[in-house]
Amino acid sequence: GFDLTLSDGLISGKRPDTKNGKDTSVFLLQTSAPVSPGSSGGGLFDQRGRLLGVTTFSANGQNLNFAHPTEWIAELI
């Protein structure tokens, strides 16, 4: 019953996605928009409605929220 729900937030950083303690070429967008459990995989849009990334996870409660940028998604195709 909560379809098409929107939240606002800011992009607060572009962070390297580290795996096994090593930096990779993949970056994550850090955002203040909350990413609640079950809402990962949703779109992260700018004020004009352009897709910036796909929400991935949150850490430290909902204080640190991350999304994979659209460039990463394009590389999968």
C-alpha atoms as a printed R data frame, in Angstrom:
   type eleno elety resid chain resno      x      y       z
1  ATOM     1    CA   GLY     A     1  0.000  0.000   0.000
2  ATOM     2    CA   PHE     A     2  3.021  2.345  -0.061
3  ATOM     3    CA   ASP     A     3  3.681  2.388  -3.804
4  ATOM     4    CA   LEU     A     4  5.227  5.483  -5.398
5  ATOM     5    CA   THR     A     5  6.569  6.877  -2.130
6  ATOM     6    CA   LEU     A     6  9.201  9.621  -2.387
7  ATOM     7    CA   SER     A     7 11.806 10.912   0.074
8  ATOM     8    CA   ASP     A     8 14.087 13.892  -0.285
9  ATOM     9    CA   GLY     A     9 17.790 14.056   0.367
10 ATOM    10    CA   LEU     A    10 21.147 15.295  -0.850
11 ATOM    11    CA   ILE     A    11 24.082 13.611  -2.549
12 ATOM    12    CA   SER     A    12 26.776 14.066   0.066
13 ATOM    13    CA   GLY     A    13 29.681 12.247  -1.536
14 ATOM    14    CA   LYS     A    14 31.135  9.871  -4.093
15 ATOM    15    CA   ARG     A    15 32.875  7.055  -2.236
16 ATOM    16    CA   PRO     A    16 35.009  4.165  -3.494
17 ATOM    17    CA   ASP     A    17 33.341  0.778  -3.080
18 ATOM    18    CA   THR     A    18 35.911 -1.232  -1.145
19 ATOM    19    CA   LYS     A    19 35.855 -5.005  -1.165
20 ATOM    20    CA   ASN     A    20 38.173 -7.099   0.998
21 ATOM    21    CA   GLY     A    21 39.963 -3.909   2.060
22 ATOM    22    CA   LYS     A    22 40.914 -3.022  -1.521
23 ATOM    23    CA   ASP     A    23 39.715 -0.047  -3.517
24 ATOM    24    CA   THR     A    24 37.883 -0.965  -6.687
25 ATOM    25    CA   SER     A    25 37.004  1.111  -9.732
26 ATOM    26    CA   VAL     A    26 33.377  1.102  -8.590
27 ATOM    27    CA   PHE     A    27 32.076  4.150  -6.746
28 ATOM    28    CA   LEU     A    28 29.000  4.582  -4.595
29 ATOM    29    CA   LEU     A    29 26.911  7.709  -4.184
30 ATOM    30    CA   GLN     A    30 26.430  8.644  -0.542
31 ATOM    31    CA   THR     A    31 23.051 10.251   0.073
32 ATOM    32    CA   SER     A    32 21.021 11.580   2.954
33 ATOM    33    CA   ALA     A    33 17.839 10.149   1.396
34 ATOM    34    CA   PRO     A    34 16.807  7.272   3.687
35 ATOM    35    CA   VAL     A    35 17.174  3.713   2.389
36 ATOM    36    CA   SER     A    36 14.902  1.591   4.552
37 ATOM    37    CA   PRO     A    37 15.069 -2.207   4.611
38 ATOM    38    CA   GLY     A    38 13.129 -3.427   1.611
39 ATOM    39    CA   SER     A    39 13.554 -0.224  -0.372
40 ATOM    40    CA   SER     A    40 16.978 -1.010  -1.819
41 ATOM    41    CA   GLY     A    41 16.792 -1.333  -5.572
42 ATOM    42    CA   GLY     A    42 14.735  1.833  -5.869
43 ATOM    43    CA   GLY     A    43 15.756  4.735  -8.060
44 ATOM    44    CA   LEU     A    44 17.706  7.741  -6.831
45 ATOM    45    CA   PHE     A    45 16.548 10.726  -8.891
46 ATOM    46    CA   ASP     A    46 17.544 14.367  -9.152
47 ATOM    47    CA   GLN     A    47 15.069 17.254  -8.951
48 ATOM    48    CA   ARG     A    48 14.405 16.997 -12.706
49 ATOM    49    CA   GLY     A    49 13.506 13.310 -12.474
50 ATOM    50    CA   ARG     A    50 16.733 11.997 -14.020
51 ATOM    51    CA   LEU     A    51 17.948  8.666 -12.676
52 ATOM    52    CA   LEU     A    52 21.253  9.114 -10.816
53 ATOM    53    CA   GLY     A    53 21.571  5.633  -9.364
54 ATOM    54    CA   VAL     A    54 19.943  2.658  -7.686
55 ATOM    55    CA   THR     A    55 19.740  2.592  -3.892
56 ATOM    56    CA   THR     A    56 21.794 -0.200  -2.425
57 ATOM    57    CA   PHE     A    57 22.150 -0.150   1.364
58 ATOM    58    CA   SER     A    58 22.321  1.939   4.496
59 ATOM    59    CA   ALA     A    59 24.767  1.797   7.378
60 ATOM    60    CA   ASN     A    60 24.742  3.191  10.905
61 ATOM    61    CA   GLY     A    61 20.956  3.267  11.080
62 ATOM    62    CA   GLN     A    62 19.805  5.462   8.216
63 ATOM    63    CA   ASN     A    63 22.564  8.018   8.627
64 ATOM    64    CA   LEU     A    64 24.740  6.651   5.811
65 ATOM    65    CA   ASN     A    65 22.858  5.648   2.663
66 ATOM    66    CA   PHE     A    66 24.358  4.526  -0.622
67 ATOM    67    CA   ALA     A    67 23.426  4.002  -4.261
68 ATOM    68    CA   HIS     A    68 25.272  2.604  -7.271
69 ATOM    69    CA   PRO     A    69 25.549  5.337  -9.919
70 ATOM    70    CA   THR     A    70 23.956  4.893 -13.335
71 ATOM    71    CA   GLU     A    71 27.418  4.554 -14.936
72 ATOM    72    CA   TRP     A    72 27.850  1.302 -13.001
73 ATOM    73    CA   ILE     A    73 24.497  0.044 -14.234
74 ATOM    74    CA   ALA     A    74 25.366  0.887 -17.859
75 ATOM    75    CA   GLU     A    75 28.545 -1.219 -17.569
76 ATOM    76    CA   LEU     A    76 26.447 -4.299 -16.703
77 ATOM    77    CA   ILE     A    77 24.659 -4.120 -20.039
